[in-house]
Amino acid sequence: MQKDYDRAAANVAVMHIHALHRDKTGVRVLIAGFNVVSGTRGITDHGCGSSVKVAVLLQPAGELGLYQADFQIYPGDGGVTISAFLTQQFPRATQEQLQARGYAGHIVQNGVKCHIGELLTGSGTLSVILPEHEEDPYQDDWQLIWESPQFMVVYKPPMLPVSRTTRNLYGTLISEIRRKTPWRDARLMHRLDAETSGLILLAKYEAADRRWKKKIDRLLVRKIYQALVAGEPAWDEVDITLALSERRDSAIRTRMYAVAADAVTGADSVYTSVKACHTRVRCLQRQGAQSLVECELFTGRKHQIRAHLAAVGHPVMGDKIYSHDGRFYLQRLQQPLSEDDFRLLGARHQQLQAVSLTLALPEGEVTVDLPEALRLSTQI
């Protein structure tokens, strides 16, 4: 599993997604292009920031999709078919689906148009037009909060995935930062859920990521979150030490469940992998149907804060998985949620936010706090 994660992370790092827009002449303009595709002309600044390249594609607009993906090819990829490589990049697409979608007609390897069945050369760039790709709307009002020579801490707004998903390749935080800052090879040091807002740490370049990623617990020594939760807690402070695990029989595959620390796992158990967890929660403010709480993580499990708060009877407002028994998450898979649904959820997205990160740097400890104007506390 770790190897799969490392490979996926490496693939994300070398893939760039470009949005294609129509200009006055009826052709499309490649925004923030890192590579010039064969049959293009005109490299100019398009007002997207300093040193941004724009390639005007000469093909008629009707023959192109909205997005282009550029992959850096390394020697280890040589001899692999383009179809196998692309299937790996887009895991839910089979070779037949790739061909049916027309990718075979929109592939350029090192400036030469090629077929999906050809082999990768082991160096250079592979560019692929994605004819049917559509993306979910996303918020792009992220902000740089703090930086050092190696790292940056940015504010991630809600509804912005940190990295590529099955729906969003272009509209992600890491893509935004690589397009709009000088740090074209920035790397995520940890993650936030797409709906969670707040502070996130990135390395500015690959060497910093490589040096610190496996020592992240020694670098990122404290993380504080705030959340708007349902109801009024009876406690002022509580330590939640419930273990968490996914369940094989869950209708929501990614949902974590509170379980006994000694719960049986294995092929014959419904539990996949029981993880010890510890979250300290303080109630900061109570106001009728909702309260503001502060959460400190002592372990870093998937959905830990959301699952723990739900387990003690105070789910995060707007949480589609851990409130109302997940029915709004399942409903959204079939149809968009209505305004009445959002009223029942209490918010359009989960009200969870990373408000403080403490870094143990060689030159000394640094605490980065989210500015008050960006905090959830302004909403209560």
JOCORKA-V763900 format. One record per residue. N is the residue number from 1. RES is the residue in three letters. PHI is phi in whole degrees, -180 to 180 (* if undefined). NEAR is the number of other C-alpha atoms within 10 Angstrom. D_CENTER is the distance of its C-alpha to the mean C-alpha in whole Angstrom. Layout:
N:RES:PHI:NEAR:D_CENTER
N:RES:PHI:NEAR:D_CENTER
This chain:
1:MET:*:6:19
2:GLN:-64:7:18
3:LYS:-63:8:19
4:ASP:-63:9:17
5:TYR:-65:10:14
6:ASP:-62:11:15
7:ARG:-64:13:16
8:ALA:-63:13:13
9:ALA:-62:14:11
10:ALA:-65:12:15
11:ASN:-65:16:14
12:VAL:-61:18:11
13:ALA:-68:21:13
14:VAL:-108:14:16
15:MET:-109:19:14
16:HIS:-119:23:15
17:ILE:-110:26:14
18:HIS:-118:22:17
19:ALA:-84:18:18
20:LEU:-108:23:22
21:HIS:-126:16:24
22:ARG:-83:15:28
23:ASP:-104:11:30
24:LYS:-66:7:34
25:THR:-89:8:35
26:GLY:91:13:33
27:VAL:-92:19:31
28:ARG:-108:23:27
29:VAL:-110:23:26
30:LEU:-87:26:23
31:ILE:-88:23:21
32:ALA:59:24:20
33:GLY:-75:23:21
34:PHE:-96:17:22
35:ASN:-136:18:24
36:VAL:-98:19:27
37:VAL:-77:24:28
38:SER:-55:15:31
39:GLY:87:13:33
40:THR:-118:13:32
41:ARG:-148:13:33
42:GLY:81:12:33
43:ILE:-105:14:30
44:THR:-140:12:30
45:ASP:-80:15:28
46:HIS:-111:16:27
47:GLY:76:12:26
48:CYS:-102:13:22
49:GLY:117:13:23
50:SER:-68:11:25
51:SER:59:15:26
52:VAL:-90:19:23
53:LYS:-94:20:25
54:VAL:-130:22:26
55:ALA:-113:24:27
56:VAL:-89:23:29
57:LEU:-80:21:29
58:LEU:-85:14:33
59:GLN:-69:13:32
60:PRO:-57:12:33
61:ALA:-59:18:30
62:GLY:-67:10:31
63:GLU:-93:10:30
64:LEU:-116:18:27
65:GLY:-90:18:23
66:LEU:-93:20:21
67:TYR:-136:22:18
68:GLN:-126:24:19
69:ALA:-109:18:17
70:ASP:-112:22:19
71:PHE:-116:21:19
72:GLN:-83:17:21
73:ILE:-99:20:23
74:TYR:-113:14:24
75:PRO:-53:11:28
76:GLY:-64:11:26
77:ASP:-89:16:25
78:GLY:-61:14:29
79:GLY:89:12:31
80:VAL:-85:15:28
81:THR:-68:17:28
82:ILE:-61:24:26
83:SER:-63:23:25
84:ALA:-66:16:24
85:PHE:-63:16:22
86:LEU:-70:19:20
87:THR:-62:17:20
88:GLN:-69:15:18
89:GLN:-70:15:16
90:PHE:-118:13:15
91:PRO:-57:10:16
92:ARG:-87:9:17
93:ALA:-106:15:20
94:THR:-87:15:23
95:GLN:-59:16:26
96:GLU:-64:10:28
97:GLN:-66:12:25
98:LEU:-60:17:24
99:GLN:-68:16:27
100:ALA:-64:10:28
101:ARG:-79:15:25
102:GLY:92:15:27
103:TYR:-61:19:25
104:ALA:-61:19:28
105:GLY:-93:16:30
106:HIS:-134:19:27
107:ILE:-121:23:26
108:VAL:-129:20:27
109:GLN:-114:24:28
110:ASN:52:19:29
111:GLY:85:16:30
112:VAL:-119:13:32
113:LYS:-66:17:31
114:CYS:-142:17:31
115:HIS:-100:18:31
116:ILE:-64:22:28
117:GLY:-89:14:31
118:GLU:-75:13:31
119:LEU:-91:18:31
120:LEU:-71:25:28
121:THR:-81:20:30
122:GLY:95:15:28
123:SER:-164:15:28
124:GLY:93:14:27
125:THR:-131:21:24
126:LEU:-113:25:23
127:SER:-114:25:22
128:VAL:-133:22:22
129:ILE:-79:23:22
130:LEU:-107:20:20
131:PRO:-62:18:23
132:GLU:-109:12:21
133:HIS:-73:15:18
134:GLU:-127:14:17
135:GLU:-122:14:13
136:ASP:-69:11:13
137:PRO:-60:11:14
138:TYR:-146:17:11
139:GLN:-90:14:12
140:ASP:-113:16:13
141:ASP:-92:12:15
142:TRP:-71:18:13
143:GLN:-138:14:16
144:LEU:-79:13:17
145:ILE:-102:15:19
146:TRP:-156:16:20
147:GLU:-152:15:21
148:SER:-134:9:23
149:PRO:-58:9:24
150:GLN:-103:14:21
151:PHE:-129:19:18
152:MET:-142:18:17
153:VAL:-115:21:15
154:VAL:-121:21:14
155:TYR:-88:23:13
156:LYS:-100:26:10
157:PRO:-72:22:12
158:PRO:-66:23:11
159:MET:66:20:10
160:LEU:-125:26:7
161:PRO:-61:25:3
162:VAL:-75:22:3
163:SER:-145:23:3
164:ARG:-62:17:6
165:THR:-124:14:7
166:THR:-66:10:11
167:ARG:-102:13:11
168:ASN:-117:19:9
169:LEU:-105:25:10
170:TYR:-89:24:11
171:GLY:-86:24:9
172:THR:-134:21:6
173:LEU:-62:25:7
174:ILE:-65:23:8
175:SER:-67:24:10
176:GLU:-59:18:11
177:ILE:-67:22:12
178:ARG:-68:18:14
179:ARG:-79:24:16
180:LYS:-111:15:17
181:THR:-128:16:18
182:PRO:-70:14:20
183:TRP:-92:14:18
184:ARG:-70:19:17
185:ASP:-119:19:16
186:ALA:-59:23:14
187:ARG:-131:28:12
188:LEU:-72:20:9
189:MET:-93:19:12
190:HIS:-158:12:10
191:ARG:-133:15:7
192:LEU:-131:21:7
193:ASP:-60:17:7
194:ALA:-57:20:6
195:GLU:-84:20:10
196:THR:-82:23:10
197:SER:-106:26:11
198:GLY:120:27:13
199:LEU:-84:28:13
200:ILE:-143:22:11
201:LEU:-98:20:13
202:LEU:-130:21:13
203:ALA:-86:25:15
204:LYS:-77:24:17
205:TYR:-151:16:18
206:GLU:-61:15:18
207:ALA:-62:12:21
208:ALA:-66:17:20
209:ASP:-61:21:17
210:ARG:-64:13:20
211:ARG:-70:11:22
212:TRP:-110:15:20
213:LYS:-58:16:17
214:LYS:-79:11:19
215:LYS:-115:11:21
216:ILE:-60:15:18
217:ASP:-68:14:20
218:ARG:-85:13:23
219:LEU:-90:17:21
220:LEU:-98:20:19
221:VAL:-93:16:22
222:ARG:-153:16:21
223:LYS:-131:21:18
224:ILE:-118:19:20
225:TYR:-120:21:18
226:GLN:-126:26:20
227:ALA:-148:30:20
228:LEU:-92:27:22
229:VAL:-121:28:23
230:ALA:-74:24:26
231:GLY:83:18:30
232:GLU:-119:18:31
233:PRO:-60:20:31
234:ALA:-80:8:35
235:TRP:-105:9:34
236:ASP:-91:11:33
237:GLU:-150:15:31
238:VAL:-148:15:30
239:ASP:-100:13:29
240:ILE:-100:16:27
241:THR:-120:16:27
242:LEU:-68:20:26
243:ALA:-71:22:25
244:LEU:-128:27:22
245:SER:-156:25:22
246:GLU:-76:21:20
247:ARG:-122:20:23
248:ARG:-67:14:24
249:ASP:-96:10:26
250:SER:-76:13:23
251:ALA:-69:11:23
252:ILE:-111:15:19
253:ARG:-59:10:18
254:THR:-88:14:15
255:ARG:-70:18:17
256:MET:-102:24:19
257:TYR:-120:22:23
258:ALA:-74:20:25
259:VAL:-139:18:27
260:ALA:-67:14:30
261:ALA:-60:15:30
262:ASP:-101:10:32
263:ALA:-60:14:31
264:VAL:-74:15:32
265:THR:-120:14:29
266:GLY:121:9:30
267:ALA:-62:9:31
268:ASP:-94:8:33
269:SER:-105:13:31
270:VAL:-76:16:28
271:TYR:-90:21:26
272:THR:-87:16:24
273:SER:-161:16:23
274:VAL:-82:21:25
275:LYS:-119:19:23
276:ALA:-67:17:25
277:CYS:-140:20:23
278:HIS:-147:19:24
279:THR:-128:19:23
280:ARG:-101:17:25
281:VAL:-123:24:26
282:ARG:-117:17:28
283:CYS:-86:20:29
284:LEU:-93:14:29
285:GLN:-159:17:30
286:ARG:-114:17:31
287:GLN:-151:11:32
288:GLY:63:9:33
289:ALA:-76:11:31
290:GLN:-146:21:28
291:SER:-138:22:27
292:LEU:-102:25:25
293:VAL:-123:25:25
294:GLU:-116:20:23
295:CYS:-124:24:22
296:GLU:-112:19:22
297:LEU:-90:18:20
298:PHE:-107:15:22
299:THR:-132:15:20
300:GLY:-128:15:17
301:ARG:-97:17:16
302:LYS:-59:18:13
303:HIS:58:17:14
304:GLN:-57:21:17
305:ILE:-64:26:18
306:ARG:-62:24:17
307:ALA:-69:24:19
308:HIS:-66:28:22
309:LEU:-63:22:23
310:ALA:-65:22:23
311:ALA:-66:16:25
312:VAL:-98:13:28
313:GLY:91:14:28
314:HIS:-134:22:26
315:PRO:-64:27:22
316:VAL:-65:33:20
317:MET:-60:27:21
318:GLY:83:26:19
319:ASP:-79:25:17
320:LYS:-78:23:18
321:ILE:-91:23:17
322:TYR:-102:26:20
323:SER:-113:24:22
324:HIS:54:15:25
325:ASP:56:11:24
326:GLY:78:15:21
327:ARG:-67:14:23
328:PHE:-75:22:21
329:TYR:-64:17:18
330:LEU:-67:14:21
331:GLN:-64:13:22
332:ARG:-65:12:19
333:LEU:-68:9:19
334:GLN:-101:8:23
335:GLN:-159:9:23
336:PRO:-63:10:21
337:LEU:-74:14:22
338:SER:-91:10:25
339:GLU:-62:11:26
340:ASP:-63:9:28
341:ASP:-62:15:25
342:PHE:-65:16:23
343:ARG:-64:11:26
344:LEU:-67:15:26
345:LEU:-70:20:23
346:GLY:92:20:24
347:ALA:-171:17:21
348:ARG:-79:18:18
349:HIS:-142:19:15
350:GLN:-64:28:15
351:GLN:-92:23:17
352:LEU:-127:30:15
353:GLN:-148:28:15
354:ALA:-83:25:15
355:VAL:-110:25:18
356:SER:-155:19:19
357:LEU:-126:21:19
358:THR:-116:16:22
359:LEU:-111:19:22
360:ALA:-98:16:25
361:LEU:-89:12:25
362:PRO:-56:7:28
363:GLU:-86:6:30
364:GLY:136:7:29
365:GLU:-80:12:27
366:VAL:-130:12:25
367:THR:-110:14:24
368:VAL:-110:17:21
369:ASP:-109:17:21
370:LEU:-73:19:20
371:PRO:-56:12:22
372:GLU:-56:10:24
373:ALA:-63:8:24
374:LEU:-98:15:20
375:ARG:-87:17:20
376:LEU:-63:19:21
377:SER:-61:16:24
378:THR:-74:8:25
379:GLN:-98:8:25
380:ILE:-111:11:27
